[in-house]
Amino acid sequence: MELRYEDGWLLEMDADAGVYDVYDEKRCLLQQVTGNQRHLLSGNNKRPMLYIRKGKQTFVVKPRALPDTGVVNFRDLGGYVNRDGQQVRYDCFYRSAPLCDLQKEHVEYLQQLHIQHILDLRSDMERKGKEDIHLPEAKYHPISAITFDQGIDVKGSFDFATLLQQVDVTLLKNMMMQVYTKLPFDNPAYRLLVQVVLEEEVPVLFHCSAGKDRTGFGAALLLLLLDVDEETILNDYVLSNQYRKKENAKIYAQVAASQTDVEAVMGVQKQYLRAALQAIKQRYQTYEAYFQAEFGIDETQRKHLKQRYLYPLNM
């Protein structure tokens, strides 16, 4: 189920056919809808929270993309259903591009989210001249998710909009695959992200230069931790192509590469994230072993995280 704004709030049902009751956040019945259909909802709430119920089954739905942030690709990881049928809580994990072009009204809107930590996964060079505008209540962590001493030469940057004008596209594609296989291991940035989540200091926002690669793996990491299946995670990952569409169109006009090559680098492809997931399983066989070895998380801690960050089955 997805809720997004298109001249009104549009609820797209992907559930089984049947009749569902739609309640607002105060549990007042709004209307009835049918599964596998699109429905235009009444109301003008900037970011409504709905409860969709059929029998004893209840789903929580909020817009995945946040309006009024002034930030490209700003999304909430809430709402995804894990293997046990539980949904990830909204308003805990946010992902985005940099916070460097904010107006006063954007800062005011973001402050209402009460974000406690912001992890800036860019390199020092990428931040230069594009520094985040800090939110007063949030702790800011400039911590690169790529260590450039691992044989990855991207001229101190992972900003592909810039690199497309400097480096051969084929090299960039190969570099992308190489980077993804290194991101999961011995990475201080993701260890900090997991630590923040373990300490329940949320909401947390994490971002890189485009909000798609380093950020995309960070999002996958959190969803894996909550036992969301790989296909759902991959589908969330490629949403960056949708939410970066306008931004990438601007880049097409600025570089000499073909649109196909630009899309291969400035967009995301499932094969990139699959490379990271396969690297994890090749080294550790299971995600449980990975989280234990890389983050010190045992099954007791993971169970606690699920209790904290998943909605209960019966609401």
VOBA-1610 file (N, C-alpha, C; in pm, whole numbers, padded with zeros to 5 digits, always signed):
BEGIN
Met+00084-00119+00000Met+00000+00000+00000Met+00087+00124+00000Glu+00050+00221-00082Glu+00126+00346-00088Glu+00029+00463-00082Leu+00072+00568-00014Leu-00007+00690-00003Leu+00079+00806-00052Arg+00034+00874-00154Arg+00112+00984-00209Arg+00019+01095-00258Tyr+00076+01213-00277Tyr-00005+01329-00314Tyr-00004+01349-00464Glu-00122+01348-00527Glu-00140+01378-00669Glu-00270+01455-00683Asp-00266+01587-00660Asp-00387+01669-00658Asp-00486+01618-00553Gly-00433+01570-00445Gly-00510+01508-00337Gly-00438+01382-00295Trp-00474+01328-00179Trp-00405+01208-00130Trp-00459+01085-00201Leu-00369+01016-00270Leu-00405+00898-00347Leu-00356+00773-00274Leu-00448+00685-00240Leu-00416+00560-00174Leu-00417+00449-00277Glu-00300+00388-00298Glu-00288+00278-00394Glu-00283+00147-00318Met-00385+00066-00335Met-00397-00060-00262Met-00331-00172-00343Asp-00240-00245-00280Asp-00182-00362-00345Asp-00220-00488-00270Ala-00315-00474-00178Ala-00360-00589-00101Ala-00457-00673-00183Asp-00498-00787-00126Asp-00593-00874-00195Asp-00726-00802-00215Ala-00799-00847-00316Ala-00930-00789-00341Ala-01020-00807-00219Gly-01108-00713-00200Gly-01196-00715-00083Gly-01220-00574-00036Val-01302-00559+00064Val-01336-00427+00116Val-01255-00400+00243Tyr-01195-00281+00247Tyr-01114-00240+00362Tyr-01172-00112+00421Asp-01169-00101+00553Asp-01210+00021+00621Asp-01088+00111+00639Val-01104+00239+00608Val-00996+00336+00622Val-01029+00429+00739Tyr-00939+00432+00839Tyr-00956+00516+00957Tyr-00847+00623+00960Asp-00878+00738+01016Asp-00775+00839+01035Asp-00697+00811+01161Glu-00601+00899+01194Glu-00514+00871+01308Glu-00587+00872+01441Lys-00708+00928+01445Lys-00790+00926+01566Lys-00883+00805+01568Arg-00865+00715+01470Arg-00944+00593+01454Arg-01089+00622+01420Cys-01114+00735+01352Cys-01246+00765+01301Cys-01258+00712+01158Leu-01366+00643+01128Leu-01384+00585+00995Leu-01398+00694+00890Leu-01315+00690+00787Leu-01320+00787+00678Leu-01403+00737+00561Gln-01372+00616+00516Gln-01441+00558+00402Gln-01400+00413+00387Gln-01466+00344+00295Gln-01431+00207+00262Gln-01369+00204+00123Val-01267+00118+00106Val-01200+00105-00022Val-01188-00042-00057Thr-01158-00069-00184Thr-01139-00206-00228Thr-00993-00231-00261Gly-00949-00354-00242Gly-00811-00391-00270Gly-00780-00385-00419Asn-00650-00373-00450Asn-00603-00370-00589Asn-00664-00254-00669Gln-00690-00142-00602Gln-00746-00025-00667Gln-00675+00100-00618Arg-00699+00212-00688Arg-00647+00343-00646Arg-00764+00428-00600His-00747+00497-00487His-00857+00572-00429His-00810+00712-00391Leu-00887+00812-00430Leu-00859+00949-00390Leu-00930+00975-00259Leu-00854+01018-00157Leu-00909+01034-00023Leu-00943+01179+00004Ser-01040+01200+00090Ser-01076+01335+00131Ser-00979+01383+00237Gly-00978+01515+00262Gly-00890+01571+00366Gly-00770+01639+00306Asn-00712+01732+00381Asn-00597+01808+00332Asn-00479+01805+00427Asn-00473+01702+00512Asn-00361+01685+00604Asn-00231+01678+00524Lys-00128+01752+00569Lys-00002+01754+00494Lys+00064+01616+00490Arg+00050+01539+00595Arg+00105+01403+00595Arg+00015+01314+00681Pro-00093+01266+00624Pro-00189+01189+00703Pro-00135+01054+00746Met-00190+01003+00855Met-00162+00867+00902Met-00294+00792+00900Leu-00297+00682+00827Leu-00419+00605+00811Leu-00404+00464+00868Tyr-00515+00410+00913Tyr-00521+00269+00952Tyr-00614+00201+00853Ile-00562+00098+00786Ile-00640+00024+00687Ile-00673-00112+00747Arg-00802-00140+00761Arg-00840-00261+00834Arg-00934-00347+00751Lys-00907-00479+00757Lys-00997-00579+00701Lys-01001-00694+00801Gly-01116-00712+00863Gly-01127-00813+00968Gly-01036-00779+01084Lys-00948-00873+01121Lys-00854-00850+01230Lys-00720-00796+01182Gln-00705-00780+01052Gln-00579-00735+00995Gln-00579-00583+00978Thr-00476-00517+01034Thr-00466-00371+01027Thr-00329-00331+00974Phe-00328-00236+00880Phe-00204-00180+00828Phe-00199-00031+00858Val-00080+00018+00889Val-00059+00161+00907Val+00000+00215+00778Val-00053+00327+00730Val-00004+00385+00604Val+00018+00534+00622Lys+00138+00581+00587Lys+00170+00723+00579Lys+00243+00745+00448Pro+00245+00867+00396Pro+00322+00892+00274Pro+00470+00860+00294Arg+00526+00787+00198Arg+00668+00750+00210Arg+00758+00871+00184Ala+00723+00948+00081Ala+00799+01070+00052Ala+00742+01184+00135Leu+00829+01258+00203Leu+00783+01367+00288Leu+00773+01496+00208Pro+00661+01565+00217Pro+00648+01692+00148Pro+00719+01803+00223Asp+00749+01909+00154Asp+00794+02033+00218Asp+00931+02026+00286Thr+01013+01927+00254Thr+01145+01921+00317Thr+01248+02005+00242Gly+01225+02028+00112Gly+01325+02097+00032Gly+01445+02011+00000Val+01433+01879+00022Val+01546+01786+00005Val+01506+01678-00094Val+01593+01649-00189Val+01566+01545-00288Val+01567+01407-00222Asn+01472+01323-00265Asn+01473+01182-00226Asn+01460+01163-00074Phe+01383+01248-00009Phe+01364+01240+00137Phe+01249+01143+00164Arg+01281+01030+00228Arg+01183+00922+00245Arg+01187+00864+00385Asp+01073+00807+00422Asp+01056+00736+00548Asp+01062+00587+00519Leu+01136+00512+00600Leu+01147+00368+00579Leu+01034+00289+00643Gly+00940+00360+00706Gly+00830+00291+00772Gly+00734+00226+00675Gly+00655+00132+00728Gly+00546+00072+00653Gly+00575-00062+00590Tyr+00702-00095+00570Tyr+00734-00223+00507Tyr+00701-00338+00603Val+00655-00448+00544Val+00612-00565+00622Val+00725-00667+00625Asn+00758-00717+00745Asn+00867-00814+00755Asn+00815-00957+00741Arg+00902-01053+00759Arg+00867-01193+00736Arg+00761-01245+00832Asp+00747-01179+00946Asp+00647-01220+01045Asp+00515-01145+01028Gly+00506-01061+00923Gly+00384-00989+00899Gly+00372-00858+00974Gln+00480-00814+01040Gln+00478-00688+01114Gln+00536-00575+01030Gln+00482-00456+01048Gln+00528-00340+00972Gln+00635-00262+01049Val+00730-00207+00973Val+00829-00116+01030Val+00758+00013+01071Arg+00791+00065+01187Arg+00729+00188+01235Arg+00770+00308+01150Tyr+00676+00398+01129Tyr+00706+00524+01064Tyr+00774+00620+01163Asp+00835+00723+01106Asp+00892+00834+01185Asp+01011+00793+01272Cys+01080+00687+01234Cys+01201+00644+01305Cys+01325+00659+01217Phe+01314+00619+01090Phe+01429+00614+01000Phe+01400+00696+00875Tyr+01479+00801+00853Tyr+01465+00883+00734Tyr+01593+00874+00650Arg+01578+00880+00519Arg+01690+00877+00426Arg+01671+00989+00325Ser+01782+01045+00275Ser+01767+01160+00184Ser+01897+01190+00112Ala+01892+01295+00031Ala+02011+01362-00025Ala+02055+01469+00077Pro+02159+01546+00049Pro+02210+01643+00147Pro+02110+01754+00183Leu+02133+01814+00298Leu+02048+01923+00348Leu+02116+02057+00324Cys+02160+02079+00203Cys+02246+02196+00177Cys+02176+02312+00109Asp+02055+02297+00065Asp+01985+02404-00006Asp+01850+02434+00058Leu+01848+02442+00190Leu+01721+02459+00260Leu+01686+02605+00279Gln+01559+02635+00263Gln+01505+02765+00297Gln+01449+02760+00439Lys+01415+02876+00492Lys+01365+02885+00630Lys+01247+02792+00653Glu+01154+02788+00557Glu+01035+02705+00576Glu+01068+02556+00577His+01175+02519+00504His+01217+02378+00505His+01275+02341+00640Val+01359+02426+00695Val+01417+02401+00827Val+01306+02389+00931Glu+01208+02477+00923Glu+01098+02473+01019Glu+01020+02342+01007Tyr+01000+02296+00884Tyr+00929+02169+00865Tyr+01012+02053+00921Leu+01142+02049+00891Leu+01227+01941+00937Leu+01237+01939+01090Gln+01235+02055+01151Gln+01241+02060+01297Gln+01120+01991+01360Gln+01009+01993+01290Gln+00889+01928+01342Gln+00903+01775+01345Leu+01001+01723+01274Leu+01024+01578+01275Leu+01103+01533+01398His+01162+01628+01470His+01238+01601+01593His+01350+01499+01570Ile+01422+01516+01460Ile+01534+01428+01428Ile+01644+01444+01532Gln+01693+01333+01587Gln+01794+01338+01692Gln+01937+01328+01638His+01955+01254+01531His+02088+01235+01473His+02081+01248+01322Ile+02182+01314+01264Ile+02199+01321+01119Ile+02335+01265+01086Leu+02340+01159+01007Leu+02465+01099+00962Leu+02490+01142+00818Asp+02595+01219+00797Asp+02635+01266+00664Asp+02743+01170+00614Leu+02706+01084+00520Leu+02793+00975+00475Leu+02889+01016+00365Arg+02894+01145+00332Arg+02982+01194+00225Arg+03126+01208+00275Ser+03217+01218+00179Ser+03357+01245+00212Ser+03373+01394+00243Asp+03488+01430+00298Asp+03516+01571+00328Asp+03511+01655+00201Met+03565+01601+00091Met+03567+01676-00035Met+03426+01700-00087Glu+03339+01601-00073Glu+03201+01616-00120Glu+03127+01722-00040Arg+03159+01734+00087Arg+03089+01832+00172Arg+03133+01975+00143Lys+03255+01991+00093Lys+03311+02125+00075Lys+03225+02206-00021Gly+03173+02318+00029Gly+03086+02403-00051Gly+02943+02357-00057Lys+02915+02239-00003Lys+02778+02184-00001Lys+02745+02134+00139Glu+02786+02211+00239Glu+02767+02169+00377Glu+02619+02162+00413Asp+02585+02069+00498Asp+02448+02059+00549Asp+02413+02183+00630Ile+02289+02225+00619Ile+02235+02323+00713Ile+02189+02245+00836His+02245+02278+00950His+02220+02198+01069His+02085+02229+01131Leu+02023+02126+01183Leu+01899+02141+01259Leu+01935+02154+01407Pro+01883+02254+01476Pro+01927+02284+01613Pro+01920+02166+01710Glu+01818+02081+01699Glu+01800+01973+01796Glu+01880+01847+01761Ala+01933+01841+01640Ala+01996+01717+01594Ala+02147+01718+01615Lys+02200+01602+01651Lys+02345+01584+01657Lys+02394+01548+01516Tyr+02494+01620+01470Tyr+02542+01604+01333Tyr+02670+01523+01332His+02675+01420+01245His+02790+01330+01237His+02843+01326+01094Pro+02948+01401+01062Pro+03010+01386+00929Pro+03100+01264+00930Ile+03055+01155+00870Ile+03130+01029+00878Ile+03118+00956+00744Ser+03226+00953+00669Ser+03224+00896+00535Ser+03197+00746+00540Ala+03110+00700+00450Ala+03081+00557+00441Ala+03176+00486+00347Ile+03266+00561+00284Ile+03367+00501+00197Ile+03505+00537+00250Thr+03589+00435+00266Thr+03728+00460+00303Thr+03811+00451+00177Phe+03879+00557+00146Phe+03948+00566+00017Phe+04083+00495+00016Asp+04116+00430+00129Asp+04242+00354+00132Asp+04217+00207+00096Gln+04097+00176+00043Gln+04065+00038+00007Gln+04083+00012-00142Gly+04160+00097-00207Gly+04184+00076-00349Gly+04077+00134-00438Ile+03986+00215-00381Ile+03881+00277-00459Ile+03923+00421-00487Asp+03955+00450-00612Asp+04002+00583-00647Asp+03891+00660-00717Val+03822+00746-00643Val+03720+00831-00704Val+03753+00977-00676Lys+03882+01005-00674Lys+03931+01142-00657Lys+03875+01208-00531Gly+03861+01123-00425Gly+03813+01176-00298Gly+03665+01204-00295Ser+03592+01158-00396Ser+03450+01191-00404Ser+03370+01072-00456Phe+03245+01067-00412Phe+03152+00968-00465Phe+03030+01040-00522Asp+03051+01164-00561Asp+02947+01246-00622Asp+02952+01221-00773Phe+02864+01133-00821Phe+02874+01089-00960Phe+02831+01195-01059Ala+02751+01291-01016Ala+02717+01401-01106Ala+02843+01476-01148Thr+02938+01489-01055Thr+03066+01553-01086Thr+03158+01457-01159Leu+03163+01332-01113Leu+03255+01234-01170Leu+03223+01202-01316Leu+03095+01212-01355Leu+03058+01186-01494Leu+03129+01279-01591Gln+03170+01394-01542Gln+03240+01491-01626Gln+03392+01471-01622Gln+03438+01376-01538Gln+03582+01359-01519Gln+03632+01218-01550Val+03545+01119-01536Val+03587+00979-01541Val+03503+00903-01644Asp+03564+00807-01713Asp+03495+00724-01811Asp+03378+00651-01746Val+03265+00646-01818Val+03144+00587-01763Val+03161+00439-01731Thr+03229+00366-01817Thr+03251+00223-01791Thr+03329+00203-01662Leu+03429+00287-01640Leu+03505+00280-01516Leu+03415+00307-01396Leu+03325+00403-01410Leu+03235+00436-01300Leu+03141+00319-01268Lys+03092+00251-01371Lys+03005+00136-01347Lys+03080+00026-01272Asn+03201-00002-01314Asn+03282-00104-01246Asn+03313-00062-01103Met+03340+00066-01086Met+03370+00121-00955Met+03250+00106-00861Met+03130+00126-00917Met+03007+00114-00840Met+02995-00026-00781Met+03017-00126-00863Met+03008-00264-00815Met+03114-00291-00708Gln+03233-00238-00729Gln+03341-00257-00632Gln+03305-00193-00498Val+03253-00073-00504Val+03216-00002-00381Val+03110-00079-00303Tyr+03009-00128-00373Tyr+02899-00198-00305Tyr+02947-00324-00231Thr+03046-00392-00286Thr+03094-00513-00219Thr+03179-00481-00096Lys+03222-00354-00083Lys+03303-00314+00032Lys+03222-00245+00141Leu+03111-00183+00103Leu+03031-00107+00200Leu+02991-00185+00325Pro+02956-00314+00315Pro+02902-00383+00434Pro+03004-00413+00544Phe+03134-00400+00516Phe+03232-00458+00607Phe+03319-00352+00675Asp+03338-00373+00806Asp+03430-00289+00884Asp+03408-00141+00854Asn+03283-00101+00860Asn+03246+00033+00817Asn+03198+00117+00936Pro+03280+00213+00982Pro+03243+00293+01099Pro+03113+00369+01083Ala+03081+00412+00961Ala+02959+00489+00940Ala+02835+00405+00970Tyr+02832+00284+00921Tyr+02714+00200+00944Tyr+02712+00146+01087Arg+02828+00130+01146Arg+02829+00092+01288Arg+02771+00202+01375Leu+02798+00327+01339Leu+02739+00438+01412Leu+02588+00441+01391Leu+02544+00419+01268Leu+02401+00417+01239Leu+02330+00311+01324Val+02387+00192+01328Val+02326+00083+01405Val+02331+00115+01555Gln+02439+00176+01600Gln+02450+00213+01742Gln+02339+00311+01782Val+02315+00411+01697Val+02209+00508+01724Val+02074+00437+01735Val+02050+00342+01646Val+01924+00267+01646Val+01914+00179+01770Leu+02025+00115+01806Leu+02026+00032+01927Leu+01997+00114+02052Glu+02049+00235+02056Glu+02029+00321+02173Glu+01896+00395+02168Glu+01817+00367+02064Glu+01682+00422+02049Glu+01682+00574+02045Glu+01786+00632+01987Glu+01794+00777+01972Glu+01744+00814+01833Val+01616+00794+01815Val+01550+00818+01688Val+01445+00925+01706Pro+01405+00988+01596Pro+01434+00959+01455Pro+01579+00990+01418Val+01630+00912+01323Val+01762+00934+01268Val+01749+00957+01118Leu+01829+01049+01066Leu+01836+01076+00922Leu+01977+01047+00874Phe+01988+00975+00763Phe+02120+00950+00705Phe+02113+00982+00555His+02224+01035+00504His+02226+01076+00364His+02367+01075+00309Cys+02376+01077+00175Cys+02504+01094+00106Cys+02485+01203+00002Ser+02554+01197-00111Ser+02546+01305-00209Ser+02418+01301-00292Ala+02368+01182-00320Ala+02246+01169-00400Ala+02135+01098-00323Gly+02168+01043-00207Gly+02068+00972-00129Gly+02027+00840-00190Lys+02123+00773-00259Lys+02084+00651-00329Lys+02177+00531-00308Asp+02308+00553-00301Asp+02401+00440-00293Asp+02442+00410-00148Arg+02524+00495-00091Arg+02560+00475+00050Arg+02436+00480+00139Thr+02347+00572+00105Thr+02221+00581+00178Thr+02135+00458+00152Gly+02134+00412+00028Gly+02056+00294-00007Gly+02100+00170+00068Phe+02232+00155+00085Phe+02278+00039+00160Phe+02243+00055+00309Gly+02254+00177+00362Gly+02216+00200+00501Gly+02071+00164+00527Ala+01984+00200+00432Ala+01843+00166+00444Ala+01824+00014+00440Ala+01894-00052+00348Ala+01886-00198+00340Ala+01932-00263+00470Leu+02036-00209+00529Leu+02090-00262+00654Leu+01984-00260+00764Leu+01915-00147+00779Leu+01814-00136+00884Leu+01696-00228+00857Leu+01654-00239+00732Leu+01542-00327+00699Leu+01580-00474+00719Leu+01703-00510+00684Leu+01750-00647+00710Leu+01749-00676+00860Leu+01791-00579+00937Leu+01797-00595+01082Leu+01659-00627+01139Leu+01554-00574+01075Leu+01417-00595+01120Leu+01349-00709+01045Asp+01429-00786+00970Asp+01384-00908+00904Asp+01285-00883+00790Val+01305-00773+00718Val+01231-00750+00595Val+01298-00830+00484Asp+01220-00888+00394Asp+01277-00977+00293Asp+01354-00899+00186Glu+01444-00968+00117Glu+01534-00905+00022Glu+01460-00836-00093Glu+01356-00898-00145Glu+01287-00840-00261Glu+01221-00707-00223Thr+01163-00700-00104Thr+01104-00574-00058Thr+01212-00468-00044Ile+01327-00508+00008Ile+01438-00415+00026Ile+01489-00365-00110Leu+01500-00454-00206Leu+01545-00414-00339Leu+01445-00318-00405Asn+01317-00343-00382Asn+01215-00255-00440Asn+01219-00116-00377Asp+01247-00110-00247Asp+01263+00021-00183Asp+01386+00092-00240Tyr+01491+00018-00257Tyr+01617+00073-00307Tyr+01598+00142-00443Val+01525+00078-00535Val+01511+00136-00669Val+01409+00250-00674Leu+01340+00277-00565Leu+01251+00394-00561Leu+01329+00524-00582Ser+01461+00520-00556Ser+01542+00640-00581Ser+01533+00685-00726Asn+01513+00591-00818Asn+01499+00629-00959Asn+01375+00716-00980Gln+01270+00684-00907Gln+01146+00762-00916Gln+01162+00898-00850Tyr+01219+00900-00730Tyr+01225+01024-00654Tyr+01339+01116-00697Arg+01432+01065-00778Arg+01540+01148-00831Arg+01518+01181-00979Lys+01404+01151-01032Lys+01381+01165-01176Lys+01406+01308-01225Lys+01350+01407-01157Lys+01368+01546-01199Lys+01512+01589-01184Glu+01575+01549-01073Glu+01714+01587-01048Glu+01806+01528-01154Asn+01783+01400-01188Asn+01868+01336-01287Asn+01849+01395-01427Ala+01727+01442-01456Ala+01703+01505-01586Ala+01788+01629-01604Lys+01814+01701-01497Lys+01901+01819-01503Lys+02044+01778-01536Ile+02085+01664-01481Ile+02223+01617-01502Ile+02243+01573-01648Tyr+02138+01513-01709Tyr+02148+01471-01849Tyr+02193+01587-01939Ala+02143+01705-01905Ala+02170+01822-01989Ala+02310+01879-01966Gln+02379+01832-01862Gln+02506+01892-01824Gln+02627+01808-01863Val+02606+01682-01899Val+02719+01594-01927Val+02712+01542-02070Ala+02826+01498-02119Ala+02835+01450-02258Ala+02790+01306-02274Ala+02781+01231-02166Ala+02744+01090-02174Ala+02601+01073-02222Ser+02569+00956-02276Ser+02434+00927-02322Ser+02340+00915-02202Gln+02211+00928-02230Gln+02113+00916-02122Gln+02119+00777-02059Thr+02143+00674-02140Thr+02153+00538-02087Thr+02268+00526-01988Asp+02383+00585-02023Asp+02498+00580-01934Asp+02474+00662-01807Val+02411+00776-01823Val+02383+00860-01707Val+02288+00787-01612Glu+02186+00722-01667Glu+02090+00649-01584Glu+02157+00534-01511Ala+02256+00471-01576Ala+02327+00359-01513Ala+02409+00404-01393Val+02449+00530-01393Val+02534+00582-01285Val+02456+00666-01186Met+02372+00756-01237Met+02296+00845-01149Met+02169+00780-01095Gly+02126+00673-01158Gly+02015+00595-01105Gly+02069+00481-01021Val+01980+00391-00981Val+02023+00270-00910Val+01969+00149-00984Gln+02042+00040-00974Gln+02001-00086-01034Gln+02010-00195-00928Lys+01916-00286-00932Lys+01911-00391-00830Lys+02042-00470-00822Gln+02112-00481-00935Gln+02236-00559-00934Gln+02340-00500-00839Tyr+02338-00367-00819Tyr+02435-00305-00730Tyr+02413-00350-00585Leu+02289-00336-00539Leu+02261-00376-00400Leu+02272-00527-00383Arg+02233-00602-00486Arg+02248-00749-00478Arg+02394-00786-00457Ala+02485-00710-00520Ala+02629-00739-00503Ala+02669-00727-00357Ala+02615-00626-00288Ala+02646-00608-00146Ala+02587-00722-00063Leu+02463-00759-00091Leu+02399-00866-00015Leu+02469-01000-00040Gln+02510-01023-00163Gln+02581-01148-00194Gln+02717-01152-00126Ala+02784-01036-00118Ala+02913-01030-00049Ala+02897-01066+00098Ile+02790-01018+00159Ile+02763-01052+00300Ile+02746-01201+00317Lys+02666-01262+00230Lys+02637-01406+00245Lys+02757-01492+00209Gln+02840-01443+00118Gln+02961-01518+00086Gln+03057-01522+00205Arg+03063-01412+00277Arg+03155-01405+00390Arg+03098-01469+00516Tyr+02968-01449+00541Tyr+02910-01490+00669Tyr+02800-01596+00658Gln+02757-01630+00537Gln+02652-01728+00511Gln+02512-01679+00551Thr+02497-01621+00672Thr+02366-01575+00715Thr+02375-01430+00761Tyr+02260-01361+00758Tyr+02256-01223+00808Tyr+02272-01221+00959Glu+02225-01324+01025Glu+02242-01331+01171Glu+02390-01329+01208Ala+02469-01409+01135Ala+02613-01413+01161Ala+02678-01281+01125Tyr+02631-01217+01020Tyr+02683-01086+00979Tyr+02661-00981+01088Phe+02538-00971+01139Phe+02509-00870+01241Phe+02586-00898+01370Gln+02607-01023+01401Gln+02685-01057+01520Gln+02831-01018+01503Ala+02890-01049+01388Ala+03032-01025+01366Ala+03064-00877+01344Glu+02983-00809+01266Glu+03013-00670+01228Glu+02960-00567+01328Phe+02851-00601+01398Phe+02787-00503+01486Phe+02768-00551+01629Gly+02805-00676+01656Gly+02790-00728+01792Gly+02646-00748+01835Ile+02556-00769+01739Ile+02414-00783+01771Ile+02378-00932+01774Asp+02335-00978+01890Asp+02291-01118+01900Asp+02139-01124+01882Glu+02085-01244+01889Glu+01942-01261+01862Glu+01855-01194+01969Thr+01904-01188+02093Thr+01828-01120+02199Thr+01814-00972+02168Gln+01925-00910+02126Gln+01921-00768+02090Gln+01833-00744+01967Arg+01843-00835+01873Arg+01763-00820+01752Arg+01614-00832+01783Lys+01580-00922+01873Lys+01441-00936+01914Lys+01391-00807+01979His+01477-00746+02060His+01441-00619+02125His+01420-00510+02019Leu+01506-00505+01918Leu+01492-00406+01812Leu+01360-00423+01738Lys+01320-00547+01716Lys+01193-00572+01649Lys+01076-00525+01734Gln+01085-00547+01864Gln+00979-00500+01953Gln+00970-00348+01952Arg+01083-00281+01941Arg+01086-00135+01944Arg+01043-00073+01812Tyr+01084-00133+01699Tyr+01069-00065+01571Tyr+00968-00129+01477Leu+00890-00225+01526Leu+00783-00284+01447Leu+00650-00263+01517Tyr+00546-00238+01438Tyr+00413-00231+01497Tyr+00369-00371+01540Pro+00294-00383+01648Pro+00242-00516+01689Pro+00147-00570+01584Leu+00131-00701+01581Leu+00046-00764+01482Leu-00100-00725+01499Asn-00145-00714+01621Asn-00285-00681+01647Asn-00292-00542+01709Met-00340-00444+01634Met-00347-00306+01681Met-00493-00267+01705
//
